[in-house]
Amino acid sequence: MYWYFRSELAKLGQEIEQPELRGAIDEATFFAAKGKVLDILNVLYGEKSREFRVVKLTSSPATVVKVLNHVMRRSDMNSPSSKVVNL
């Protein structure tokens, strides 16, 4: 289930960061993607997490993408393969 959420976050990040939409992203598209991101972050970390609160309070696509990149980097560091390497 974790990998499903991770892949969904990656897709949503790409959807928000599309080059043709970067300067003038459609508000409806952004808020729909932001809602999906909030749902996933709520399941993974809860409503009191920093990531959830930052995405909830922002209206900037760049900030949402930064949070998604942070979550992805952190999950890469905590993946089972990296733990095996670190042993």
Secondary structure, 3 states (H helix, E strand, C coil): CHHHHHHHHHHHHHHHCCCCCCCCCCHHHHHHHHHHHHHHHHHHHCCCCHHHHHHHHCCCHHHHHHHHHHHHHHHHHCCHHHHHHHC
